[in-house]
Amino acid sequence: MSNVFDSNKPIFLQVRELIEDQIVNDQLKEGDQAPSTNQLVSFYKINHATVSKGINQLVEEGILYKKRGIGMFVAEGAKQTLMGQRKEAFVANYVQGLVQEANKLGITQVEIIRLIKNTKGREV
């Protein structure tokens, strides 16, 4: 197994996220051919079934589609779908907790916005 992967997360999810990131970052655009299962297996030295599981999830969700005998391709609307999913996850994983903690501490919305704007290395 390659050192690229995080041992705290299933590798099939990391393979999936790798492809998702390429779509979100415009490295893969609608209609582009995604890396093949064999390419990913060879490059990352991981099990074929593991790669297939991550890829198949993306196919099931309509992010990728198969052209029989040719390969996997990025589906129309894939980036928008992924961006929507990631925004929802961002709210659930970060914003809700931030708002709850701010409420406990008596921090107002205005103060939260000011704190976010003053955070170094962050454009808002």
C-alpha atoms as a printed R data frame, in Angstrom:
    type eleno elety resid chain resno       x      y       z
1   ATOM     1    CA   MET     A     1   0.000  0.000   0.000
2   ATOM     2    CA   SER     A     2   1.243  3.487  -0.831
3   ATOM     3    CA   ASN     A     3   2.178  6.023   1.857
4   ATOM     4    CA   VAL     A     4  -0.146  8.527   0.165
5   ATOM     5    CA   PHE     A     5  -3.172  7.162   2.001
6   ATOM     6    CA   ASP     A     6  -4.352  7.980   5.524
7   ATOM     7    CA   SER     A     7  -4.507  4.861   7.680
8   ATOM     8    CA   ASN     A     8  -7.464  6.287   9.625
9   ATOM     9    CA   LYS     A     9  -9.838  6.219   6.652
10  ATOM    10    CA   PRO     A    10 -10.808  3.327   4.357
11  ATOM    11    CA   ILE     A    11  -8.706  3.377   1.196
12  ATOM    12    CA   PHE     A    12 -11.733  3.031  -1.111
13  ATOM    13    CA   LEU     A    13 -13.078  6.317   0.329
14  ATOM    14    CA   GLN     A    14  -9.717  7.970  -0.242
15  ATOM    15    CA   VAL     A    15  -9.673  6.776  -3.866
16  ATOM    16    CA   ARG     A    16 -13.172  8.179  -4.280
17  ATOM    17    CA   GLU     A    17 -12.142 11.511  -2.700
18  ATOM    18    CA   LEU     A    18  -9.068 11.674  -4.934
19  ATOM    19    CA   ILE     A    19 -11.289 11.565  -8.031
20  ATOM    20    CA   GLU     A    20 -13.835 13.926  -6.451
21  ATOM    21    CA   ASP     A    21 -11.038 16.421  -5.729
22  ATOM    22    CA   GLN     A    22  -9.872 16.233  -9.344
23  ATOM    23    CA   ILE     A    23 -13.417 17.063 -10.481
24  ATOM    24    CA   VAL     A    24 -13.940 19.880  -7.954
25  ATOM    25    CA   ASN     A    25 -10.515 21.373  -8.805
26  ATOM    26    CA   ASP     A    26 -11.249 21.197 -12.566
27  ATOM    27    CA   GLN     A    27  -8.466 18.697 -13.224
28  ATOM    28    CA   LEU     A    28 -11.234 16.465 -14.579
29  ATOM    29    CA   LYS     A    29 -14.106 18.166 -16.393
30  ATOM    30    CA   GLU     A    30 -17.474 16.912 -17.624
31  ATOM    31    CA   GLY     A    31 -16.914 14.348 -20.355
32  ATOM    32    CA   ASP     A    32 -13.248 13.788 -19.450
33  ATOM    33    CA   GLN     A    33 -12.048 10.237 -19.012
34  ATOM    34    CA   ALA     A    34 -11.296  9.419 -15.363
35  ATOM    35    CA   PRO     A    35  -8.258  7.350 -14.423
36  ATOM    36    CA   SER     A    36  -8.957  3.671 -14.998
37  ATOM    37    CA   THR     A    37  -9.140  1.162 -12.195
38  ATOM    38    CA   ASN     A    38  -5.993 -0.486 -13.557
39  ATOM    39    CA   GLN     A    39  -4.123  2.838 -13.647
40  ATOM    40    CA   LEU     A    40  -5.043  3.541 -10.018
41  ATOM    41    CA   VAL     A    41  -4.132 -0.001  -8.919
42  ATOM    42    CA   SER     A    42  -0.767  0.245 -10.658
43  ATOM    43    CA   PHE     A    43   0.084  3.787  -9.548
44  ATOM    44    CA   TYR     A    44  -0.928  3.454  -5.887
45  ATOM    45    CA   LYS     A    45  -0.111 -0.266  -5.515
46  ATOM    46    CA   ILE     A    46  -3.489 -1.061  -3.967
47  ATOM    47    CA   ASN     A    47  -6.007 -3.859  -4.382
48  ATOM    48    CA   HIS     A    48  -8.235 -3.863  -7.473
49  ATOM    49    CA   ALA     A    49 -11.387 -4.537  -5.400
50  ATOM    50    CA   THR     A    50 -10.602 -1.556  -3.183
51  ATOM    51    CA   VAL     A    51 -10.265  0.797  -6.151
52  ATOM    52    CA   SER     A    52 -13.388 -0.645  -7.761
53  ATOM    53    CA   LYS     A    53 -15.435 -0.038  -4.623
54  ATOM    54    CA   GLY     A    54 -14.557  3.687  -4.614
55  ATOM    55    CA   ILE     A    55 -15.126  4.059  -8.358
56  ATOM    56    CA   ASN     A    56 -18.418  2.145  -8.256
57  ATOM    57    CA   GLN     A    57 -19.777  4.456  -5.572
58  ATOM    58    CA   LEU     A    58 -19.125  7.405  -7.879
59  ATOM    59    CA   VAL     A    59 -20.891  5.583 -10.714
60  ATOM    60    CA   GLU     A    60 -23.882  4.760  -8.484
61  ATOM    61    CA   GLU     A    61 -24.182  8.444  -7.529
62  ATOM    62    CA   GLY     A    62 -23.984  9.611 -11.142
63  ATOM    63    CA   ILE     A    63 -20.620 11.363 -10.750
64  ATOM    64    CA   LEU     A    64 -18.942  9.001 -13.223
65  ATOM    65    CA   TYR     A    65 -20.441  6.877 -15.985
66  ATOM    66    CA   LYS     A    66 -19.098  3.844 -17.812
67  ATOM    67    CA   LYS     A    67 -18.586  3.524 -21.538
68  ATOM    68    CA   ARG     A    68 -18.324 -0.202 -22.009
69  ATOM    69    CA   GLY     A    69 -14.891 -1.205 -23.254
70  ATOM    70    CA   ILE     A    70 -13.600  2.377 -23.105
71  ATOM    71    CA   GLY     A    71 -13.571  3.477 -19.466
72  ATOM    72    CA   MET     A    72 -15.071  5.842 -16.906
73  ATOM    73    CA   PHE     A    73 -16.029  9.405 -17.682
74  ATOM    74    CA   VAL     A    74 -17.081 12.437 -15.663
75  ATOM    75    CA   ALA     A    75 -20.845 12.893 -15.847
76  ATOM    76    CA   GLU     A    76 -22.625 16.099 -16.739
77  ATOM    77    CA   GLY     A    77 -23.309 18.124 -13.584
78  ATOM    78    CA   ALA     A    78 -20.779 16.123 -11.526
79  ATOM    79    CA   LYS     A    79 -18.930 19.179 -10.229
80  ATOM    80    CA   GLN     A    80 -22.139 20.930  -9.167
81  ATOM    81    CA   THR     A    81 -23.332 17.768  -7.405
82  ATOM    82    CA   LEU     A    82 -20.038 17.381  -5.556
83  ATOM    83    CA   MET     A    83 -19.930 21.059  -4.606
84  ATOM    84    CA   GLY     A    84 -23.451 20.790  -3.183
85  ATOM    85    CA   GLN     A    85 -22.542 17.674  -1.192
86  ATOM    86    CA   ARG     A    86 -19.387 19.296   0.142
87  ATOM    87    CA   LYS     A    87 -21.187 22.481   1.153
88  ATOM    88    CA   GLU     A    88 -23.743 20.425   3.084
89  ATOM    89    CA   ALA     A    89 -20.933 18.473   4.762
90  ATOM    90    CA   PHE     A    90 -19.101 21.724   5.576
91  ATOM    91    CA   VAL     A    91 -22.185 23.106   7.317
92  ATOM    92    CA   ALA     A    92 -22.753 19.867   9.226
93  ATOM    93    CA   ASN     A    93 -19.089 19.344  10.182
94  ATOM    94    CA   TYR     A    94 -17.992 22.900  10.901
95  ATOM    95    CA   VAL     A    95 -20.642 25.605  10.849
96  ATOM    96    CA   GLN     A    96 -23.225 23.964  13.104
97  ATOM    97    CA   GLY     A    97 -20.645 23.280  15.808
98  ATOM    98    CA   LEU     A    98 -19.222 26.784  15.469
99  ATOM    99    CA   VAL     A    99 -22.664 28.364  15.876
100 ATOM   100    CA   GLN     A   100 -23.519 26.141  18.843
101 ATOM   101    CA   GLU     A   101 -20.269 26.974  20.615
102 ATOM   102    CA   ALA     A   102 -20.643 30.679  19.794
103 ATOM   103    CA   ASN     A   103 -24.134 30.622  21.323
104 ATOM   104    CA   LYS     A   104 -22.763 29.030  24.503
105 ATOM   105    CA   LEU     A   105 -20.104 31.744  24.698
106 ATOM   106    CA   GLY     A   106 -22.476 34.593  23.868
107 ATOM   107    CA   ILE     A   107 -20.648 35.453  20.639
108 ATOM   108    CA   THR     A   108 -22.886 37.305  18.189
109 ATOM   109    CA   GLN     A   109 -23.164 36.709  14.435
110 ATOM   110    CA   VAL     A   110 -21.404 40.021  13.831
111 ATOM   111    CA   GLU     A   111 -18.510 38.938  16.065
112 ATOM   112    CA   ILE     A   112 -18.294 35.540  14.324
113 ATOM   113    CA   ILE     A   113 -18.102 37.234  10.913
114 ATOM   114    CA   ARG     A   114 -15.416 39.624  12.173
115 ATOM   115    CA   LEU     A   115 -13.419 36.713  13.616
116 ATOM   116    CA   ILE     A   116 -13.656 34.803  10.338
117 ATOM   117    CA   LYS     A   117 -12.559 37.846   8.329
118 ATOM   118    CA   ASN     A   118  -9.615 38.390  10.672
119 ATOM   119    CA   THR     A   119  -8.429 34.782  10.424
120 ATOM   120    CA   LYS     A   120  -5.030 34.746   8.738
121 ATOM   121    CA   GLY     A   121  -4.709 33.022   5.378
122 ATOM   122    CA   ARG     A   122  -8.460 32.988   4.793
123 ATOM   123    CA   GLU     A   123 -10.342 34.893   2.123
124 ATOM   124    CA   VAL     A   124 -14.031 35.459   2.748
